[in-house]
Amino acid sequence: MNAPILAFDIETIPDVKMLRCMHDFADEIDDTEVVQMAQRLQRQEKDSDFFPLPLHQVAVISCMLRRFDTDDEALKIFSLTAPEYDEASAIEMFFKIIEKYTPQLVSWNGGGFDLPVLNYRAMQHGIVARSYWCTRGLDAGGDKFRWNNYTSRYHERHLDLMDVLGMYQPRGWAQLDTVAQLCGLPGKIGVGGAGVWGAWQNGRQDDVRDYCENDALLTYLLYLRFQCFRGENTDVNAEEKRVRAHLQQDKERWQEFLSQWSDN
């Protein structure tokens, strides 16, 4: 039986509380100015306003879960985010899903960004993720995770498509948007990574969620192409038709994505 596939993506916002603490900013300074001031200090020190990964607060975790053991909800796109989840409960649920299904994890730069961020933030919240960190048999004497675990870069239980397709070399890495359009898929739709913080501040959490879900879906569709490329599953069209049919069930939500999805 095929393992479930969990393609995922996260969106983050600056951890304003930590930035205030680290730089001793006064309480009366609003969040926007705190971030701007911290970015200026960051640029002075490192010529970049990109904060260290532990200072990225997880706003949304979006997942595309494909199961093969049931016809009921065999394909599901969902997000762990406010108001149902705060950061701690979202991250805890993500790792509970891994614990429950032991899925094939698929990401785009998940090894370079998403998972390290989740690691740091999970430690902050005291979250347990036994299967995720397992590098040996879950049962005494077993070798289930010894040679194929989630945390080793060259193992496949977590497949970072950007890293693999780029042959683990920075000069080979490419943007999700570029590769998706190359393959006839929609490019990135929505607020964009640089616009997440502003959108979140302005109460556009749904837009951030939709943007994140689009990326998780694109990651799954590129995984299908990759599986075909390496001869593991050559019937990409059938699975893409299944995905299209699923999106048609919520046509208003996925209208723009479907309109940009080439039939070629």
ABEGO torsion letter per residue (X at the ends): XBBBBBBBBBBBBBBAAAAAAAAGBBAABBAAAAAAAAAAAAAAAAGBABBBAAABBBABBBBBBBBAABABGABBBBBBBOAABBAAAAAAAAAAAAAAAGBBBBBBGAAAAAAAAAAAAAAAAGBBBAAAABABBABBGBAAAAABBAABAABAABBBAAAAAAGGBAAABBBAAAAAAAAGBBBBBEAEAAAAAAAAAAGAAAAAAAAAAAAAAAAAAAAAAAAAAAGABABAAAAAAAAAAAAAABAAAAAAAAAABBAX
